[in-house]
Amino acid sequence: MLARNPGYVDALFPLGVFEAYLSDAPLLLKPLARLLGFRGNAEDGLSRLRKAAANGVWTRIESSFYLGYYYYSIGEDPNTAHAFFAELHARYPGNPVFGYLFGRLCELRGDTVQALEVYRSSEQRALGLGAMDIANWSGYRAGVLLVDLGSHQEGLSMLIRVRKRTPPHAEEQEYYLRLPYEISRALIGLDRRDDARRYLEAVDVSWDRDTYRLSKALLRTLPKD
């Protein structure tokens, strides 16, 4: 398409996504990608996405999203990612996905107050739209932040609410796996150490290695009387 119409900037969007994200693909997939004409060159892909974000007609928003998400998830550059999602959230405040990712980047940059505000609003918008995964991620992150900030009772209530509304098909999501650990932290903050210990002992977290390790370490700080 670009060969026939070099000015059709929107065609750069899919090419940019493939090139940028293939740079982080498993090594086994890269020979196949080269057969399809992609080298997995991140800078080439990001350059194409920037052009589509700046000059495209139909793919400006999508290009900005994938640029921001690249810097968040692969580039590990929260400052650059924050700029993209701050703009997307400002332009589309009703989009809970943009809101959640903007909140996450605020949190990574140390702005916990704004992150908490954005998480709360994104949770409510997502619930209104029936977007339960985003609602639960937003509620989970808000609950964790509240516990970190010392609002243990409010954080506990929010984390329990997320646990109760998580459907069975979502029980492998990271937020669900970490809920027992975070709920126990909130209970400890409320000086309910026995409740925290009994809860951790009763909940099976052995099927997630990271949660199991964190939970066991926390249990060691909660000896039985």
PASEBA-1860 file (N, C-alpha, C; in nm, 3 decimals):
! residues 225
1> MLARNPGY> 0.082/-0.120/0.000/0.000/0.000/0.000/0.087/0.126/0.000 ~ 0.192/0.125/0.083/0.282/0.240/0.085/0.357/0.255/-0.047 ~ 0.385/0.142/-0.112/0.454/0.150/-0.240/0.366/0.221/-0.343 ~ 0.235/0.195/-0.339/0.142/0.259/-0.432/0.108/0.401/-0.391 ~ 0.104/0.425/-0.258/0.064/0.557/-0.208/0.154/0.595/-0.090 ~ 0.272/0.648/-0.117/0.368/0.680/-0.009/0.313/0.780/0.092 ~ 0.212/0.855/0.055/0.157/0.955/0.146/0.053/0.901/0.243 ~ 0.021/0.772/0.232/-0.081/0.714/0.319/-0.016/0.676/0.453
9> VDALFPLG> -0.005/0.776/0.541/0.071/0.761/0.665/0.010/0.657/0.757 ~ -0.122/0.638/0.753/-0.185/0.542/0.843/-0.133/0.400/0.824 ~ -0.081/0.370/0.704/-0.028/0.236/0.679/0.099/0.211/0.761 ~ 0.159/0.317/0.814/0.278/0.299/0.896/0.244/0.239/1.033 ~ 0.118/0.251/1.074/0.080/0.204/1.208/0.104/0.055/1.228 ~ 0.045/-0.034/1.146/0.069/-0.177/1.169/0.214/-0.216/1.150 ~ 0.281/-0.153/1.053/0.423/-0.184/1.032/0.505/-0.144/1.155 ~ 0.471/-0.029/1.212/0.542/0.018/1.330/0.520/-0.072/1.450
17> VFEAYLSD> 0.397/-0.118/1.468/0.368/-0.208/1.580/0.449/-0.337/1.567 ~ 0.448/-0.397/1.448/0.522/-0.521/1.428/0.671/-0.502/1.454 ~ 0.729/-0.398/1.395/0.873/-0.377/1.410/0.911/-0.351/1.555 ~ 0.838/-0.263/1.621/0.874/-0.224/1.758/0.858/-0.340/1.854 ~ 0.744/-0.408/1.848/0.716/-0.512/1.946/0.788/-0.643/1.916 ~ 0.824/-0.666/1.790/0.902/-0.786/1.758/1.043/-0.778/1.816 ~ 1.087/-0.657/1.847/1.220/-0.644/1.906/1.227/-0.714/2.041 ~ 1.112/-0.736/2.104/1.108/-0.803/2.235/1.053/-0.945/2.224
25> APLLLKPL> 1.037/-0.994/2.103/0.980/-1.128/2.084/1.083/-1.235/2.116 ~ 1.038/-1.357/2.150/1.132/-1.467/2.173/1.220/-1.492/2.051 ~ 1.342/-1.537/2.075/1.437/-1.558/1.966/1.385/-1.655/1.861 ~ 1.307/-1.754/1.903/1.256/-1.853/1.809/1.162/-1.792/1.706 ~ 1.098/-1.680/1.740/1.004/-1.619/1.647/1.072/-1.525/1.547 ~ 1.193/-1.483/1.578/1.255/-1.380/1.494/1.290/-1.428/1.353 ~ 1.335/-1.552/1.334/1.356/-1.597/1.195/1.228/-1.595/1.113 ~ 1.116/-1.634/1.174/0.989/-1.629/1.103/0.951/-1.486/1.069
33> ARLLGFRG> 0.976/-1.394/1.161/0.945/-1.254/1.135/1.027/-1.201/1.019 ~ 1.152/-1.243/1.010/1.237/-1.197/0.899/1.185/-1.250/0.765 ~ 1.133/-1.373/0.766/1.075/-1.427/0.643/0.956/-1.344/0.597 ~ 0.886/-1.282/0.692/0.771/-1.198/0.659/0.811/-1.054/0.628 ~ 0.940/-1.027/0.637/0.988/-0.894/0.601/1.009/-0.800/0.718 ~ 1.003/-0.851/0.840/1.023/-0.767/0.958/1.154/-0.803/1.026 ~ 1.229/-0.700/1.066/1.358/-0.724/1.129/1.350/-0.714/1.281 ~ 1.239/-0.662/1.332/1.231/-0.643/1.477/1.320/-0.530/1.524
41> NAEDGLSR> 1.330/-0.425/1.442/1.412/-0.309/1.477/1.324/-0.209/1.551 ~ 1.350/-0.193/1.680/1.262/-0.110/1.764/1.260/0.034/1.717 ~ 1.375/0.090/1.685/1.380/0.231/1.647/1.305/0.257/1.517 ~ 1.317/0.165/1.421/1.240/0.180/1.297/1.091/0.176/1.326 ~ 1.051/0.080/1.410/0.909/0.069/1.444/0.857/0.192/1.517 ~ 0.933/0.241/1.613/0.890/0.359/1.688/0.884/0.482/1.599 ~ 0.977/0.492/1.506/0.976/0.605/1.412/0.849/0.603/1.327 ~ 0.809/0.487/1.280/0.686/0.476/1.201/0.563/0.510/1.285
49> LRKAAANG> 0.563/0.464/1.410/0.449/0.495/1.499/0.441/0.645/1.527 ~ 0.555/0.708/1.544/0.555/0.853/1.569/0.497/0.928/1.449 ~ 0.533/0.886/1.328/0.481/0.952/1.208/0.330/0.932/1.197 ~ 0.283/0.811/1.228/0.139/0.785/1.223/0.065/0.863/1.331 ~ 0.126/0.875/1.450/0.063/0.949/1.559/0.055/1.098/1.528 ~ 0.156/1.148/1.456/0.160/1.291/1.426/0.077/1.328/1.304 ~ 0.076/1.243/1.203/0.018/1.282/1.074/-0.090/1.189/1.021 ~ -0.117/1.080/1.092/-0.219/0.988/1.044/-0.359/1.047/1.056
57> VWTRIESS> -0.452/0.988/0.985/-0.592/1.030/0.990/-0.672/0.936/1.077 ~ -0.655/0.806/1.057/-0.737/0.706/1.126/-0.665/0.638/1.241 ~ -0.535/0.651/1.249/-0.459/0.570/1.347/-0.380/0.655/1.446 ~ -0.414/0.781/1.460/-0.338/0.865/1.553/-0.347/0.814/1.697 ~ -0.469/0.784/1.741/-0.488/0.741/1.880/-0.422/0.606/1.903 ~ -0.443/0.512/1.812/-0.383/0.379/1.827/-0.231/0.388/1.829 ~ -0.175/0.473/1.743/-0.029/0.487/1.738/0.024/0.545/1.868 ~ -0.045/0.646/1.922/-0.003/0.704/2.050/-0.011/0.600/2.161
65> FYLGYYYY> -0.118/0.519/2.159/-0.132/0.416/2.261/-0.016/0.317/2.255 ~ 0.014/0.266/2.136/0.120/0.166/2.126/0.258/0.225/2.152 ~ 0.277/0.351/2.122/0.402/0.417/2.160/0.415/0.422/2.312 ~ 0.309/0.469/2.377/0.313/0.477/2.523/0.331/0.342/2.587 ~ 0.260/0.242/2.533/0.267/0.109/2.594/0.404/0.045/2.571 ~ 0.466/0.076/2.458/0.601/0.025/2.435/0.696/0.078/2.542 ~ 0.692/0.207/2.564/0.785/0.266/2.662/0.751/0.221/2.805 ~ 0.626/0.187/2.830/0.587/0.138/2.962/0.631/-0.007/2.983
73> SIGEDPNT> 0.604/-0.093/2.885/0.620/-0.237/2.907/0.753/-0.293/2.858 ~ 0.808/-0.236/2.753/0.931/-0.289/2.695/1.048/-0.193/2.717 ~ 1.027/-0.067/2.685/1.134/0.031/2.698/1.166/0.068/2.842 ~ 1.072/0.038/2.933/1.090/0.070/3.076/1.133/0.216/3.094 ~ 1.059/0.302/3.030/1.084/0.446/3.037/0.954/0.513/3.081 ~ 0.926/0.515/3.212/0.796/0.568/3.257/0.775/0.715/3.227 ~ 0.881/0.792/3.216/0.864/0.934/3.188/0.811/0.957/3.047 ~ 0.869/0.887/2.950/0.820/0.900/2.812/0.680/0.843/2.799
81> AHAFFAEL> 0.658/0.726/2.860/0.525/0.665/2.854/0.422/0.756/2.920 ~ 0.458/0.819/3.030/0.367/0.909/3.101/0.318/1.021/3.011 ~ 0.407/1.075/2.929/0.367/1.186/2.840/0.258/1.142/2.743 ~ 0.271/1.022/2.688/0.171/0.973/2.593/0.037/0.949/2.663 ~ 0.040/0.881/2.777/-0.087/0.847/2.842/-0.149/0.966/2.913 ~ -0.070/1.064/2.952/-0.127/1.187/3.007/-0.211/1.257/2.901 ~ -0.159/1.260/2.778/-0.233/1.323/2.668/-0.358/1.243/2.633 ~ -0.344/1.112/2.625/-0.460/1.029/2.591/-0.568/1.039/2.699
89> HARYPGNP> -0.527/1.038/2.825/-0.625/1.048/2.934/-0.693/1.184/2.934 ~ -0.618/1.289/2.904/-0.677/1.424/2.900/-0.777/1.437/2.786 ~ -0.747/1.374/2.673/-0.837/1.384/2.557/-0.957/1.292/2.569 ~ -0.938/1.177/2.635/-1.046/1.079/2.647/-1.060/1.036/2.793 ~ -1.108/1.127/2.879/-1.116/1.095/3.022/-1.214/0.983/3.055 ~ -1.303/0.951/2.963/-1.398/0.843/2.988/-1.346/0.705/2.954 ~ -1.224/0.697/2.902/-1.165/0.568/2.864/-1.090/0.511/2.984 ~ -1.140/0.403/3.047/-1.075/0.353/3.169/-0.940/0.287/3.144
97> VFGYLFGR> -0.917/0.238/3.022/-0.786/0.179/2.992/-0.679/0.287/2.993 ~ -0.706/0.399/2.924/-0.613/0.510/2.926/-0.594/0.560/3.069 ~ -0.704/0.565/3.144/-0.697/0.612/3.281/-0.611/0.522/3.368 ~ -0.632/0.390/3.358/-0.554/0.298/3.440/-0.405/0.311/3.409 ~ -0.370/0.313/3.281/-0.228/0.319/3.246/-0.167/0.453/3.285 ~ -0.244/0.560/3.274/-0.195/0.690/3.321/-0.171/0.684/3.472 ~ -0.265/0.625/3.546/-0.248/0.610/3.690/-0.126/0.526/3.724 ~ -0.106/0.418/3.651/0.009/0.331/3.677/0.140/0.407/3.657
105> LCELRGDT> 0.145/0.489/3.556/0.267/0.564/3.529/0.286/0.677/3.631 ~ 0.177/0.736/3.676/0.189/0.833/3.786/0.248/0.765/3.910 ~ 0.200/0.643/3.936/0.251/0.568/4.051/0.399/0.537/4.035 ~ 0.440/0.492/3.917/0.580/0.459/3.893/0.669/0.582/3.905 ~ 0.614/0.699/3.877/0.691/0.823/3.888/0.686/0.882/4.029 ~ 0.615/0.813/4.121/0.612/0.858/4.259/0.499/0.953/4.294 ~ 0.409/0.979/4.200/0.296/1.069/4.226/0.178/0.986/4.274 ~ 0.183/0.940/4.399/0.083/0.848/4.449/-0.053/0.914/4.467
113> VQALEVYR> -0.055/1.043/4.497/-0.182/1.111/4.517/-0.262/1.115/4.387 ~ -0.197/1.156/4.278/-0.267/1.158/4.150/-0.300/1.017/4.103 ~ -0.208/0.923/4.124/-0.234/0.785/4.084/-0.359/0.732/4.152 ~ -0.373/0.757/4.281/-0.489/0.708/4.355/-0.618/0.770/4.303 ~ -0.614/0.899/4.274/-0.732/0.967/4.220/-0.773/0.908/4.086 ~ -0.674/0.883/4.000/-0.702/0.830/3.867/-0.752/0.685/3.876 ~ -0.691/0.605/3.963/-0.737/0.467/3.980/-0.883/0.463/4.025 ~ -0.919/0.548/4.119/-1.057/0.548/4.168/-1.155/0.579/4.055
121> SSEQRALG> -1.125/0.684/3.978/-1.217/0.723/3.871/-1.220/0.618/3.761 ~ -1.106/0.557/3.730/-1.102/0.455/3.626/-1.181/0.332/3.669 ~ -1.173/0.297/3.796/-1.250/0.183/3.846/-1.399/0.206/3.825 ~ -1.447/0.324/3.860/-1.590/0.351/3.847/-1.634/0.355/3.700 ~ -1.552/0.415/3.615/-1.587/0.419/3.472/-1.588/0.278/3.414 ~ -1.489/0.197/3.450/-1.482/0.061/3.398/-1.601/-0.022/3.446 ~ -1.640/-0.005/3.572/-1.756/-0.078/3.622/-1.882/-0.039/3.545 ~ -1.895/0.090/3.515/-2.010/0.137/3.440/-2.016/0.080/3.299
129> LGAMDIAN> -1.898/0.050/3.244/-1.891/-0.005/3.108/-1.889/-0.158/3.107 ~ -1.884/-0.218/3.225/-1.875/-0.363/3.232/-1.737/-0.417/3.200 ~ -1.635/-0.330/3.205/-1.497/-0.372/3.177/-1.433/-0.418/3.308 ~ -1.462/-0.543/3.346/-1.430/-0.587/3.481/-1.280/-0.602/3.506 ~ -1.203/-0.645/3.409/-1.059/-0.659/3.433/-0.994/-0.524/3.465 ~ -1.030/-0.422/3.387/-0.973/-0.290/3.413/-1.025/-0.235/3.546 ~ -1.153/-0.260/3.576/-1.207/-0.217/3.705/-1.131/-0.282/3.819 ~ -1.103/-0.412/3.806/-1.035/-0.484/3.913/-0.888/-0.443/3.924
137> WSGYRAGV> -0.822/-0.423/3.811/-0.684/-0.375/3.817/-0.678/-0.238/3.884 ~ -0.770/-0.151/3.848/-0.772/-0.016/3.906/-0.800/-0.022/4.055 ~ -0.900/-0.103/4.093/-0.933/-0.117/4.235/-0.820/-0.180/4.313 ~ -0.755/-0.279/4.254/-0.642/-0.345/4.321/-0.528/-0.246/4.346 ~ -0.489/-0.173/4.243/-0.379/-0.079/4.259/-0.416/0.031/4.359 ~ -0.540/0.076/4.357/-0.584/0.177/4.454/-0.577/0.121/4.596 ~ -0.621/-0.003/4.614/-0.616/-0.065/4.746/-0.474/-0.079/4.797 ~ -0.383/-0.121/4.711/-0.243/-0.134/4.750/-0.185/0.001/4.790
145> LLVDLGSH> -0.215/0.103/4.711/-0.165/0.237/4.744/-0.219/0.287/4.877 ~ -0.347/0.261/4.903/-0.406/0.303/5.030/-0.334/0.236/5.148 ~ -0.305/0.107/5.134/-0.231/0.037/5.239/-0.093/0.098/5.256 ~ -0.026/0.124/5.144/0.107/0.186/5.151/0.103/0.323/5.219 ~ -0.005/0.396/5.198/-0.019/0.530/5.255/-0.070/0.530/5.399 ~ -0.099/0.411/5.452/-0.143/0.400/5.590/-0.293/0.399/5.610 ~ -0.371/0.405/5.502/-0.518/0.398/5.512/-0.559/0.252/5.505 ~ -0.527/0.178/5.610/-0.539/0.032/5.606/-0.684/-0.015/5.596
153> QEGLSMLI> -0.774/0.049/5.668/-0.913/0.004/5.664/-0.975/0.028/5.527 ~ -0.953/0.145/5.472/-1.007/0.174/5.339/-0.944/0.083/5.234 ~ -0.812/0.061/5.245/-0.745/-0.028/5.151/-0.797/-0.170/5.162 ~ -0.817/-0.216/5.286/-0.871/-0.350/5.307/-1.009/-0.365/5.244 ~ -1.095/-0.267/5.264/-1.230/-0.273/5.208/-1.226/-0.281/5.056 ~ -1.137/-0.203/4.996/-1.128/-0.202/4.850/-1.075/-0.335/4.798 ~ -0.974/-0.390/4.863/-0.917/-0.518/4.819/-1.017/-0.632/4.834 ~ -1.093/-0.631/4.942/-1.195/-0.735/4.960/-1.303/-0.722/4.854
161> RVRKRTPP> -1.339/-0.599/4.820/-1.440/-0.577/4.716/-1.393/-0.632/4.582 ~ -1.265/-0.610/4.551/-1.210/-0.663/4.426/-1.213/-0.816/4.428 ~ -1.176/-0.876/4.539/-1.175/-1.022/4.548/-1.315/-1.079/4.529 ~ -1.415/-1.016/4.589/-1.551/-1.068/4.581/-1.608/-1.062/4.440 ~ -1.569/-0.963/4.364/-1.632/-0.948/4.232/-1.549/-1.011/4.120 ~ -1.434/-1.072/4.152/-1.353/-1.133/4.047/-1.415/-1.263/4.001 ~ -1.448/-1.276/3.872/-1.511/-1.400/3.823/-1.408/-1.513/3.815 ~ -1.455/-1.638/3.813/-1.362/-1.752/3.811/-1.263/-1.748/3.695
169> HAEEQEYY> -1.306/-1.700/3.578/-1.214/-1.704/3.464/-1.099/-1.605/3.479 ~ -1.107/-1.513/3.574/-1.002/-1.413/3.593/-0.912/-1.444/3.712 ~ -0.926/-1.563/3.769/-0.852/-1.593/3.891/-0.704/-1.621/3.868 ~ -0.660/-1.618/3.742/-0.516/-1.629/3.716/-0.453/-1.494/3.689 ~ -0.532/-1.388/3.698/-0.477/-1.255/3.682/-0.384/-1.223/3.800 ~ -0.282/-1.145/3.772/-0.184/-1.115/3.876/-0.248/-1.047/3.997 ~ -0.342/-0.957/3.972/-0.403/-0.888/4.085/-0.475/-0.985/4.177 ~ -0.539/-1.087/4.121/-0.611/-1.184/4.205/-0.513/-1.269/4.284
177> LRLPYEIS> -0.404/-1.308/4.221/-0.304/-1.391/4.289/-0.241/-1.317/4.407 ~ -0.226/-1.185/4.393/-0.161/-1.107/4.498/-0.256/-1.061/4.607 ~ -0.385/-1.076/4.588/-0.481/-1.024/4.686/-0.460/-1.080/4.827 ~ -0.438/-1.212/4.846/-0.418/-1.260/4.984/-0.302/-1.191/5.055 ~ -0.193/-1.170/4.983/-0.077/-1.103/5.041/-0.110/-0.959/5.078 ~ -0.175/-0.887/4.988/-0.205/-0.747/5.013/-0.312/-0.731/5.122 ~ -0.411/-0.820/5.123/-0.512/-0.816/5.229/-0.447/-0.841/5.365 ~ -0.352/-0.932/5.369/-0.283/-0.960/5.495/-0.201/-0.839/5.540
185> RALIGLDR> -0.139/-0.770/5.446/-0.066/-0.648/5.483/-0.159/-0.545/5.545 ~ -0.279/-0.532/5.488/-0.376/-0.438/5.543/-0.418/-0.480/5.684 ~ -0.439/-0.610/5.706/-0.477/-0.660/5.838/-0.367/-0.634/5.941 ~ -0.242/-0.650/5.900/-0.131/-0.622/5.991/-0.130/-0.474/6.027 ~ -0.157/-0.388/5.929/-0.162/-0.245/5.957/-0.272/-0.207/6.054 ~ -0.377/-0.290/6.060/-0.487/-0.267/6.154/-0.463/-0.340/6.287 ~ -0.341/-0.391/6.305/-0.303/-0.465/6.425/-0.387/-0.592/6.442 ~ -0.427/-0.650/6.332/-0.501/-0.777/6.334/-0.407/-0.887/6.284
193> RDDARRYL> -0.297/-0.903/6.353/-0.192/-0.993/6.309/-0.238/-1.139/6.310 ~ -0.316/-1.176/6.409/-0.366/-1.315/6.412/-0.457/-1.343/6.293 ~ -0.542/-1.245/6.260/-0.630/-1.262/6.143/-0.547/-1.274/6.015 ~ -0.441/-1.191/6.006/-0.355/-1.197/5.888/-0.289/-1.334/5.876 ~ -0.238/-1.386/5.989/-0.173/-1.517/5.986/-0.272/-1.626/5.947 ~ -0.391/-1.626/6.011/-0.489/-1.730/5.980/-0.534/-1.723/5.834 ~ -0.546/-1.601/5.782/-0.589/-1.584/5.643/-0.483/-1.640/5.548 ~ -0.357/-1.606/5.572/-0.251/-1.655/5.484/-0.238/-1.807/5.491
201> EAVDVSWD> -0.258/-1.862/5.609/-0.248/-2.008/5.624/-0.364/-2.080/5.555 ~ -0.478/-2.014/5.549/-0.597/-2.079/5.493/-0.604/-2.070/5.342 ~ -0.541/-1.968/5.282/-0.551/-1.946/5.138/-0.435/-2.016/5.068 ~ -0.467/-2.092/4.965/-0.365/-2.164/4.889/-0.305/-2.071/4.784 ~ -0.180/-2.031/4.806/-0.111/-1.946/4.708/0.008/-2.019/4.647 ~ 0.015/-2.151/4.668/0.131/-2.227/4.623/0.142/-2.234/4.471 ~ 0.033/-2.210/4.400/0.035/-2.223/4.254/0.091/-2.100/4.184 ~ 0.124/-1.995/4.262/0.192/-1.878/4.204/0.321/-1.856/4.282
209> RDTYRLSK> 0.434/-1.875/4.217/0.563/-1.876/4.286/0.593/-1.744/4.358 ~ 0.571/-1.632/4.288/0.604/-1.503/4.350/0.516/-1.474/4.471 ~ 0.386/-1.500/4.457/0.295/-1.477/4.569/0.328/-1.571/4.685 ~ 0.363/-1.694/4.652/0.399/-1.792/4.755/0.522/-1.743/4.833 ~ 0.621/-1.694/4.761/0.743/-1.646/4.827/0.714/-1.527/4.918 ~ 0.637/-1.430/4.867/0.603/-1.312/4.948/0.519/-1.350/5.070 ~ 0.424/-1.441/5.049/0.336/-1.481/5.158/0.412/-1.555/5.267 ~ 0.503/-1.644/5.227/0.582/-1.717/5.325/0.671/-1.622/5.405
217> ALLRTLPK> 0.728/-1.524/5.337/0.812/-1.426/5.407/0.729/-1.346/5.507 ~ 0.607/-1.311/5.466/0.520/-1.236/5.558/0.476/-1.323/5.675 ~ 0.449/-1.451/5.648/0.409/-1.542/5.755/0.518/-1.556/5.862 ~ 0.643/-1.551/5.819/0.752/-1.565/5.916/0.757/-1.449/6.014 ~ 0.693/-1.338/5.978/0.689/-1.223/6.070/0.567/-1.231/6.162 ~ 0.487/-1.337/6.146/0.362/-1.351/6.224/0.364/-1.482/6.302 ~ 0.452/-1.495/6.400/0.458/-1.621/6.475/0.332/-1.643/6.556 ~ 0.299/-1.770/6.576/0.184/-1.802/6.659/0.216/-1.775/6.805
225> D> 0.113/-1.737/6.880/0.133/-1.712/7.023/0.166/-1.843/7.095
END
